[in-house]
Amino acid sequence: MSILGRIKAMVTGANRTRPDIVRGTAATGTAVTPSSALQYVPLFACVSIVADAIASMPVDQVVKVGTARKPAPRQDIPDLLSMPNNEMSGFTMLESLMGWALTWGNGVCEIETTNGGQPAALHLITPDRVNFDRERSGRLVYDIRNDGNRNTVLHADQVLHLHGMGYDGVQGYSPIRLAREAIGVGLAAEQFGASFFKNGVRASGIIEYPHKMNEAQLKKWKADFLASQAGSENTGSPILLTGGLKWTSISIPPEDAQFLETRGFQVLEVCRMYRVPPHMVYEMGSAPVKSLEQLAIEFVRGALLPWVLRFEAEIDRKLITRPGESVKFNVESLLRGDTKSRGEWYKLMSHLGVYTINMILALENQPGIGPLGDMRLVPSTMIPLERVAMGATSTFSIPNKRKNDNEGEGDKSDDATNGPGVDAMLPMVLDILGQLTAKEEKAATRAVVKYANDADAFDKWRERFWQGHEESVRGRMESILVSTGSPSFDAGTFTNERRFLFNDLATALQANDASAVAEWRDNATAKMALTVIGNHEETQLCTI
């Protein structure tokens, strides 16, 4: 920049980002730049972990409908981000932008548009070519340096710019520049370690010789000595001195200089910079006593979510052209636990009516099952608390059709067995019987296929299955029978009745009689539920 240009910058307050502001030498004497800093393994690991995590997130384009957000009819922005240009994939572009933002402080790419103003491609611009400036009107521009050609000036709406915290909100601080000393110590420690293994005799030692040597003798002796003692393969080997030579060590051993502790501490310093849990860079000495799921949540909230919000805001400002639409990075994709944990989470959310079957399948990258999969389901035993306080029944009721409509008010026997408490238990009875029915039908169906040509083997399987199933049936029903106070059955009677029904199922399946199986299904659930709670007369289920 010319002298007049510098004076103008001082007077107008114009600020330019020059490549040298992210360069410098730490107090250790080590040069620290975005390029050299990446040679420090912990820093490269942290940067790649955060950048890869952001780049691997699925991106959805949504539209706001009332208070809800639904997928937008056109997913042109996710398509653009997945294939930004002909030279690279979307993962590579997002990874590069994040990597630059985490080292230089700013990641920039040019937005190529169609004649109609729609974004058509994205082209990366390396940060060492970018200067930030303002026109006379105060409008922000990006001055792009081109090798051998005139600079290109881009306006803010032509640039997708990702940056972190900064003093003016336009450009971000370089983390490398801010943490230059911490990174310099880490690089210096690595250089010290490399030099130590290279100079295995600890170069700060002194060799004393009582006589004089000429230059040729000294050079030969030094070469022979270093050949036998220097290098990692000779570390720790004894030093053989003859002719009155004496070795005096004045070096500080690495353990005395807390060499290992220094290296470990600098790893933590870099992790603090990027909010990456130390265990993710395999620094296990300071790993907190937490579950991996908790640590993953902390990583997403602390390290990734701020960058996700910055990315979403910049894309919404620069790439979205239709009102009401926005993009959302699917952070949930990074919080997927193991199969068991996901199953428990999906079960909880589906029972609360939050997730539908199709939503769960989508989260597992599986196709939906059609319109029925969009229904929200909740357990039938859940009723408003106010209805419980008023003594109301659940959503299922059992209206009795009595043979004698003129029964006197003094006859309370039927009311005792079909009071609000018993009616309220019906959904729970139906739920448990439904589970038993599904388990029995599934097991029997598989067995019929497996033993299709061996009736004796099927009969033996049926006996074995029931022996293992009987205890489960008895245990489940005992609690219900106690709760309902049913006078009709005890657990043993119910279990025997259930076994007879299971034999009916086996016969129907062997005969491939679909109508008989459907009738068994009804007998094993609804009719048995009514029998269990003591309603033997002309009774039917209905919904109020």
Buried (B, 14 or more C-beta within 10 A) or exposed (E): EEEEEEEEBEEEEBBBBEBEEBBBEBEBEBBBBBBBBBEBEBBBBBBBBBBBBBBEBEBBBBBEEEEEBEEBEEBBBBEBBBEBBEEBBBBEBBBBBBBBBBBBBBBBBBBEBEEEEEBBBBBBBBBBBBBBBBEEEEEBBBBBBEEEEEEBEBEBEBBBBBBBEBEEEBBBBBBBBBBBBBBBBBBBBBEBBEEBEEBBBBEEEEBEBEEEEEEEEEEEBEEEBBEEBBBEEBBEEEBEEEEEBEEEEEBEEBEEEEBEEBBBBBBBBBBEBBBBBBBBBEBEEEEEEEEEEEBBBBBBEEBBEEBBEBBBEBBBEBBBEEEEBBBBBEBEEBBEBEEEBBEEBBEEBBEEEEBBBBBBBBBEEEEBEEEEBEEEEEEBBEBEEEEEEEEBBBBBBBEBEEEEEEEEEEEEEBEEBBBBBBBBBBBBBBBBBBEBBEBBBEBBEEBBEEBEEEEEEBEEBBEEBBEEBBEEBBEBBBEBBEBBBBEBBEBEEBBEBBBEBBEBBBEBBBEEEEEBBEBBBEBBBBBBBBBBBBBEEEBEBEEE
